[in-house]
Amino acid sequence: MTANRQLCIGLSLSATWMKGDGWRRPDSDIEKMGSIDYYIDLAKLAEKAKLDFLFKADYLYLSPQLLGDSANFGSPDPTMFFAAIARETQRIGLVTTVSTTFNPPYVVARQLQSLHWLSNGRAGWNIVTSIEGADNFGDSPMPSPQERYAKAMEFTDVVRKLWDSFPNEAIVIDRESGIFSDKDKVSSIHHSGDFFSVQGPLTLPAHRSGSIPLFQAGASDTGRNFASSIADAIFAAMPDLESGVELRNDLRSRAQEHGRNPNAIKVLPGLYFFLAETREEAHELHKSAHAHLSMERRHASLMSVLGLDLSSFALDDCVTTDMLPDPNQSVRSRTHAELLRRYITNHEPTVEEVLIRPEVVGSAHWVSVGTVEDVLNDIIERHEAGVIDGFIALPGGSEESMKLFFEKLLPQLVERGLFRTEYEGSTLRAHLGI
Ligand SMILES: Cc1cc2nc3c(=O)[nH]c(=O)nc-3n(C[C@H](O)[C@H](O)[C@H](O)COP(=O)(O)O)c2cc1C
C-alpha cells in the first residue's frame, strides 16, 4: 500500500482538550466555551491553516457521566452551530453529525441543504445511527443495530432523492419570458418504504456546487457495508495500526463489491493527540487528562463496551480469549466491542493493559502522546502504511496541545509536502478531491 496524496485534515470542535481534568487547568479558558465566539475564533484559526473541514459529533441524550466533574456547557445542535460559523468563514468545510434513527428525513434533507446554501457549498453530513437517546423520541427501547442500519439506508436514500428532486438547473430566472424555474425539472420522489413515506420535492433547490459529501461512523459488518455503498469518508475508530490495516483492506474490497473505486472512501480516524515541548510533559498531560478515571470507572466502562467483568482479577493477570463474552450478546457499539475483542484475541494482554486501552478510557480513537516530532512520526507511519487518508484532529489535554498542532505540527506536514499551503477550491467537495 502506498501513500500518494496529501493528507485530508479536519478539526473537531467538540473541545476535546477540556475533557477529563483539562478544563480545571488555570489556563484552560473554560468560561469562554459557553460562547460561540470561542468556536468562531477556532474556526478562523483552522481556516487560516487551510484545514479541509471542521467537524462536530452529536448525541441526542445527556449522559449523566457528562455532569458533575466533566466540562459541559451543553451540546448545541451541530447543524445550527455550523450555520453561525458559516457566516464567519469562507473556505473551510463544515461537517455536521445527524442521526438517521430519530429524525424525519425531509427535515434533515432540508437542514443540510440549507447549511450547504448558507456556506456556499461547504456542508458535509456525518451519518450516525446513534447508540442511545430512544427515550427522548418515544422510541424506547433502543432499536437493534440491524434495524437502525436498515433505517439509515432508507433514510439516506430518501435524503439523496430529495436533494435531487429540485436540481439547481431548474432555476432559470428569465425576466423576459417571466420563467423563474423550469417546472419539468422539479419532481416528486413518491417514496414509500419500510420506514418512510415521502412525497417531495424539497422546498429548496440543490446548491450549484454539487452534492453534499457523506461521512459515516460505525464500523461493524453492517456499518462497513453501508459506508462502502455510499460514503465519501469514514470517521474511523482506529486505536492502532493493526486495526487500521484491517479496516482499510476491508473497506477497499467492500467498495469494489459495490462497483466503486477501492479508494473512493477516505479513511479519517480521530487522532487524539497530547502535544508538549518535552515527552515527559506530554505524558504528564495525558496522565492528568485521565486522572479522573478511577479503577471502578474503568471496570464499569469495560463492562459497558464489551460486557466483560475483570474487577475480581489482579492487574497483572492475563486476559485470554476464553474469557471473552458471547460475541452475540448486545452491546452499545459493535464497532468498539469488536476492536477490543480483536485486541484481546491477538495479544492476550494483562488486565492493566486492557484498562488503559482507548476503547475503555475513551472513544477508541488513535492516541498519540509526545513532542511534535513524535506525533508527526506517528502520522507519517500510518500514512506511509497506506491506512489513512488523513485524520480528524482531537487535541487533548490543554489548549497548548492544540496551539502546538497549529504552530509546529502542521507546518512540519506542509514542509514534507503532506499538507497544502493554499486552498485550491472553496467547497468541501473540492478539498476532499471528490
Ligand atoms: C468513530 C465513531 C464515531 C461515532 N460518532 C457518533 C456520534 O457523533 N453520534 C452518534 O449518535 N453516534 C456515533 N457513533 C455511533 C455509530 O453511529 C453507531 O450507532 C454505533 O457505532 C453502532 O454501530 P455499529 O453496530 O456499526 O458499531 C460513532 C461511532 C464511531 C465508531
The ligand as an ORCA input file, in Angstrom:
! r2SCAN-3c Opt
* xyz 0 1
  C     -15.787      6.735     15.431
  C     -17.260      6.724     15.754
  C     -17.912      7.934     15.977
  C     -19.273      7.959     16.281
  N     -19.875      9.162     16.486
  C     -21.199      9.183     16.809
  C     -21.871     10.431     17.062
  O     -21.294     11.521     16.994
  N     -23.183     10.379     17.393
  C     -23.894      9.211     17.478
  O     -25.085      9.256     17.770
  N     -23.288      8.032     17.224
  C     -21.975      7.996     16.908
  N     -21.370      6.795     16.663
  C     -22.180      5.559     16.759
  C     -22.483      4.976     15.405
  O     -23.231      5.841     14.592
  C     -23.257      3.671     15.562
  O     -24.557      3.920     16.046
  C     -22.624      2.713     16.524
  O     -21.233      2.648     16.350
  C     -23.218      1.338     16.302
  O     -22.928      0.923     15.003
  P     -22.055     -0.382     14.765
  O     -23.005     -1.506     15.038
  O     -21.639     -0.294     13.318
  O     -20.914     -0.328     15.710
  C     -19.996      6.748     16.358
  C     -19.340      5.536     16.130
  C     -17.987      5.516     15.830
  C     -17.307      4.205     15.583
*
